[in-house]
Amino acid sequence: MKTIQKNESKNNKLTFWEGETCEYCHGTLVEKRVTLHRKIKGNYLLLEGIPAGVCQQCGTRYYTANVLKTIQESIHGRLKAEREVLVPIYSFSF
C-alpha cells in the first residue's frame, strides 16, 4: 500500500496547493497559471504564465516563495523580456 504525500496526487502530478484553503473566505485553492499586470517606474509590465494558488470562491491569489523571487527578478530587470508589444492608450473623460 503506497502512501500519497500531501503534495502528490494519484497520477504523480505535483499539486502544491492541494488541501489548502483561502485565509479570507476558506474556499479551496487550485493551481492556475495567471497573468500579472504591474506599472514600475512609469513602465508597464506583463508577467504571463505565473503559477499561483487561486481561491475558487473569492479569487485571492497565493504565490510560493520561489515564484515571488522570480517575479521580483523580472520586475527589477534581471531577467530578459521575452517580447515587447506596443499598447494603445485611451483617455476616458466626461
N, CA and C of each residue as an Amber inpcrd file, in Angstrom:
protein
   282
   0.8440000  -1.1860000   0.0000000   0.0000000   0.0000000   0.0000000
   0.8800000   1.2360000   0.0000000   0.7650000   2.0500000  -1.0390000
   1.5760000   3.2540000  -1.1630000   0.8570000   4.4360000  -0.5200000
   1.5890000   5.1830000   0.2890000   1.0340000   6.3780000   0.9050000
   1.2670000   7.5630000  -0.0140000   0.2380000   8.3470000  -0.2460000
   0.3460000   9.5260000  -1.1000000   0.6590000  10.7290000  -0.2240000
   1.7490000  11.4130000  -0.5450000   2.1030000  12.6140000   0.2000000
   1.0980000  13.7130000  -0.1050000   1.0390000  14.7170000   0.7780000
   0.0820000  15.8120000   0.6360000   0.1660000  16.4690000  -0.7320000
   1.3500000  16.6860000  -1.2430000   1.5290000  17.4540000  -2.4640000
   1.6460000  16.5960000  -3.7110000   1.2340000  15.3430000  -3.6470000
   1.3260000  14.4690000  -4.8080000  -0.0040000  13.7590000  -5.0000000
  -0.6230000  13.9380000  -6.1450000  -1.9050000  13.3010000  -6.4090000
  -1.6810000  11.8680000  -6.8850000  -2.7630000  11.1710000  -7.1340000
  -2.6950000   9.7650000  -7.5310000  -1.9820000   9.5590000  -8.8570000
  -2.0090000  10.5550000  -9.7510000  -1.3560000  10.4000000 -11.0500000
   0.0650000  10.9840000 -11.0450000   0.6390000  11.1750000  -9.8730000
   2.0030000  11.6600000  -9.6630000   2.2310000  13.1050000 -10.1110000
   1.1750000  13.8480000 -10.3730000   1.3130000  15.2580000 -10.7020000
   1.3750000  16.0460000  -9.3970000   2.4500000  16.8230000  -9.2490000
   2.5920000  17.6110000  -8.0360000   1.5460000  18.7130000  -7.9950000
   0.8630000  18.8250000  -6.8810000  -0.1360000  19.8650000  -6.6930000
   0.1320000  20.5310000  -5.3510000   0.9260000  21.5880000  -5.3780000
   1.3630000  22.2650000  -4.1620000   0.1880000  22.7440000  -3.3180000
  -0.8760000  23.1890000  -3.9600000  -1.9830000  23.8220000  -3.2390000
  -3.0590000  22.8440000  -2.7980000  -2.8910000  21.5710000  -3.0870000
  -3.8960000  20.5710000  -2.7280000  -4.1440000  20.5660000  -1.2240000
  -5.4110000  20.6670000  -0.8500000  -5.7800000  20.6390000   0.5640000
  -5.6670000  21.9810000   1.2630000  -5.1900000  23.0080000   0.5710000
  -5.0420000  24.3340000   1.1720000  -6.3180000  25.1390000   0.9670000
  -6.5910000  26.0460000   1.9010000  -7.7740000  26.8880000   1.8090000
  -7.3950000  28.3580000   1.9280000  -8.2660000  29.2160000   1.4370000
  -8.0700000  30.6600000   1.4570000  -8.1490000  31.1810000   2.8940000
  -7.2370000  32.0700000   3.2490000  -7.2370000  32.6210000   4.6010000
  -8.3750000  33.6180000   4.8260000  -9.0120000  34.0840000   3.7490000
 -10.0760000  35.0740000   3.8760000 -11.4670000  34.4540000   3.9010000
 -11.7530000  33.5760000   2.9260000 -13.1110000  33.0180000   2.8290000
 -13.1490000  31.5120000   3.0630000 -11.9830000  30.8900000   3.2190000
 -11.8370000  29.4490000   3.4470000 -12.2400000  28.6060000   2.2390000
 -12.2570000  29.2250000   1.0540000 -12.5170000  28.4930000  -0.1800000
 -11.3310000  27.6080000  -0.5360000 -11.5300000  26.6940000  -1.4500000
 -10.4940000  25.7580000  -1.8860000  -9.5460000  26.4300000  -2.8750000
  -8.2380000  26.1940000  -2.7010000  -7.2480000  26.7170000  -3.6310000
  -6.9630000  25.6900000  -4.7240000  -6.8570000  26.1900000  -5.9500000
  -6.4760000  25.3490000  -7.0870000  -5.3070000  26.0180000  -7.7900000
  -4.4410000  25.2060000  -8.3810000  -3.2980000  25.7620000  -9.0960000
  -3.7140000  26.2000000 -10.4850000  -3.3480000  27.4460000 -10.8200000
  -3.6280000  28.0070000 -12.1380000  -2.4190000  28.7970000 -12.5930000
  -2.3720000  29.0800000 -13.8870000  -1.3750000  29.9900000 -14.4520000
  -2.0710000  31.3260000 -14.6540000  -1.4950000  32.3880000 -14.0960000
  -2.1260000  33.7030000 -14.1390000  -1.2100000  34.7170000 -14.8070000
  -1.7640000  35.8700000 -15.1570000  -1.0100000  36.9810000 -15.7150000
  -1.0330000  38.1180000 -14.7160000   0.1370000  38.6930000 -14.4310000
   0.2450000  39.8500000 -13.5460000   0.4810000  41.0960000 -14.3750000
  -0.1940000  42.1670000 -14.0320000  -0.0290000  43.4640000 -14.6830000
   0.5550000  44.4060000 -13.6430000   1.6710000  45.0350000 -13.9360000
   2.3010000  45.9550000 -12.9820000   2.8260000  47.1830000 -13.7050000
   2.8180000  48.3240000 -13.0070000   3.4370000  49.5430000 -13.5080000
   4.6050000  49.8510000 -12.5770000   5.8170000  49.8110000 -13.1230000
   7.0320000  50.0180000 -12.3520000   7.8100000  51.1720000 -12.9800000
   8.0340000  52.2260000 -12.2050000   8.7930000  53.3970000 -12.6710000
   8.2830000  53.9070000 -14.0190000   6.9730000  53.9830000 -14.1680000
   6.3740000  54.5030000 -15.3900000   6.2770000  53.5210000 -16.5340000
   6.7840000  52.3250000 -16.3630000   6.7260000  51.2960000 -17.4030000
   5.7300000  50.2110000 -16.9970000   4.9720000  49.7410000 -17.9780000
   4.0190000  48.6660000 -17.7300000   4.6740000  47.3220000 -18.0320000
   4.4380000  46.3560000 -17.1450000   4.9800000  45.0110000 -17.3200000
   3.8400000  43.9990000 -17.2910000   3.9300000  43.0160000 -18.1350000
   3.0370000  41.8600000 -18.0980000   3.8880000  40.6380000 -17.8040000
   3.5180000  39.9130000 -16.8190000   4.1910000  38.6630000 -16.4850000
   3.1730000  37.5560000 -16.7190000   3.4270000  36.7110000 -17.7100000
   2.4810000  35.6700000 -18.0970000   2.9000000  34.3040000 -17.5780000
   1.9050000  33.4570000 -17.3800000   2.1640000  32.0650000 -17.0160000
   2.6750000  31.8760000 -15.6030000   2.3200000  32.7760000 -14.7020000
   2.7890000  32.6940000 -13.3130000   1.9700000  31.6310000 -12.5760000
   2.6250000  30.6140000 -11.9880000   1.8780000  29.6160000 -11.2190000
   1.4080000  30.2180000  -9.8940000   0.1330000  30.0130000  -9.5910000
  -0.4400000  30.5660000  -8.3670000  -1.4980000  29.6280000  -7.8260000
  -1.7090000  29.7070000  -6.5370000  -2.8540000  29.0600000  -5.9150000
  -3.9690000  30.0860000  -5.9330000  -5.0930000  29.7700000  -6.5590000
  -6.1940000  30.7190000  -6.7000000  -7.4190000  30.1670000  -5.9800000
  -8.0180000  31.0000000  -5.1290000  -9.2160000  30.5910000  -4.4030000
 -10.3720000  30.4740000  -5.3830000 -11.0470000  29.3430000  -5.3640000
 -12.1760000  29.1150000  -6.2600000 -13.3880000  29.9550000  -5.8830000
 -13.4150000  30.4460000  -4.6510000 -14.5810000  31.1980000  -4.1920000
 -14.4110000  32.7050000  -4.3760000 -13.2860000  33.2800000  -3.9130000
 -13.1290000  34.7430000  -3.9540000 -12.0570000  35.2230000  -4.9270000
 -11.2290000  34.3040000  -5.4490000 -10.2270000  34.6720000  -6.4420000
  -8.8920000  35.1550000  -5.8950000  -8.7180000  35.1800000  -4.5830000
  -7.4370000  35.5860000  -3.9990000  -6.3290000  34.6840000  -4.5150000
  -5.1890000  35.3000000  -4.8400000  -4.0550000  34.5510000  -5.3860000
  -2.9700000  34.3920000  -4.3320000  -2.3340000  33.2320000  -4.3370000
  -1.2230000  32.9270000  -3.4430000  -0.0470000  32.4630000  -4.2960000
   1.1700000  32.8620000  -3.8970000   2.3740000  32.5200000  -4.6490000
   3.3860000  31.8910000  -3.7050000   4.1490000  30.9310000  -4.2280000
   5.2180000  30.3270000  -3.4390000   6.4140000  31.2800000  -3.3990000
   7.3250000  31.0580000  -2.4680000   8.4960000  31.9290000  -2.3030000
   9.3600000  31.9660000  -3.5570000   9.5770000  30.8240000  -4.1850000
  10.4310000  30.8160000  -5.3830000   9.7730000  31.5520000  -6.5490000
   8.4520000  31.5200000  -6.6400000   7.7360000  32.2700000  -7.6780000
   7.8590000  33.7690000  -7.3920000   7.7080000  34.1680000  -6.1390000
   7.8510000  35.5830000  -5.7790000   9.2530000  36.0930000  -6.0880000
  10.2690000  35.2650000  -5.8610000  11.6380000  35.6650000  -6.1700000
  11.8160000  35.8820000  -7.6690000  11.2530000  34.9950000  -8.4840000
  11.3420000  35.1400000  -9.9400000  10.5960000  36.3820000 -10.4080000
   9.4440000  36.6610000  -9.8230000   8.6920000  37.8770000 -10.1500000
   9.5320000  39.1020000  -9.8280000  10.1490000  39.1180000  -8.6600000
  10.9930000  40.2460000  -8.2550000  12.1550000  40.4320000  -9.2260000
  12.7870000  39.3550000  -9.6420000  13.8950000  39.4450000 -10.5980000
  13.4160000  39.9890000 -11.9400000  12.2290000  39.5990000 -12.3510000
  11.6610000  40.1080000 -13.6010000  11.4040000  41.6020000 -13.5070000
  10.8250000  42.0300000 -12.4190000  10.4690000  43.4390000 -12.2340000
  11.7120000  44.3170000 -12.1670000  12.7600000  43.8310000 -11.5550000
  13.9820000  44.6220000 -11.4060000  14.9320000  44.4800000 -12.5940000
  14.4480000  43.8790000 -13.6730000  15.2140000  43.8250000 -14.9030000
  16.3360000  42.8180000 -14.9440000  16.3600000  41.8880000 -14.0230000
  17.4240000  40.8810000 -14.0160000  17.1680000  39.7680000 -15.0280000
  15.9290000  39.6660000 -15.4710000  15.5890000  38.6830000 -16.4960000
  15.2270000  39.4310000 -17.7730000  15.5770000  38.8540000 -18.9010000
  15.3110000  39.4840000 -20.1940000  13.8630000  39.2420000 -20.6080000
  13.2220000  40.3010000 -21.1070000  11.8450000  40.1760000 -21.5880000
  11.7980000  39.2560000 -22.7950000  10.7710000  38.4390000 -22.8670000
  10.5820000  37.5090000 -23.9870000  10.1780000  38.2490000 -25.2530000
   9.3300000  39.2600000 -25.0950000   8.8820000  40.0520000 -26.2290000
   8.3520000  41.3920000 -25.7190000   8.1840000  42.3400000 -26.6240000
   7.6050000  43.6360000 -26.2960000   6.4660000  43.9050000 -27.2550000
   5.4480000  44.6110000 -26.7730000   4.3040000  44.9420000 -27.6180000
   3.9820000  46.4240000 -27.4630000   3.4580000  47.0030000 -28.5100000
   3.0010000  48.3820000 -28.4920000   1.5510000  48.3840000 -28.0340000
   1.2420000  49.1940000 -27.0260000  -0.1000000  49.2080000 -26.4590000
  -0.7240000  50.5880000 -26.6530000  -1.8680000  50.6660000 -27.3300000
  -2.5390000  51.9580000 -27.4610000  -3.1240000  52.3930000 -26.1130000
  -3.0900000  53.6980000 -25.8690000  -3.6120000  54.2350000 -24.6080000
  -4.7250000  55.2120000 -24.9290000  -5.8650000  55.0250000 -24.2900000
  -7.0190000  55.8900000 -24.4850000  -7.3400000  56.5820000 -23.1670000
  -7.6790000  57.8570000 -23.2330000  -8.0920000  58.6010000 -22.0290000
  -9.6070000  58.6200000 -21.9660000 -10.1220000  58.3640000 -20.8000000
 -11.5590000  58.3930000 -20.5920000 -11.8870000  59.6740000 -19.8430000
 -12.6960000  60.5000000 -20.4190000 -13.0760000  61.7480000 -19.7470000
 -14.5450000  62.0200000 -19.9790000 -15.1240000  62.7870000 -19.0850000
 -16.5520000  63.1430000 -19.1730000 -16.7220000  64.4720000 -19.8460000
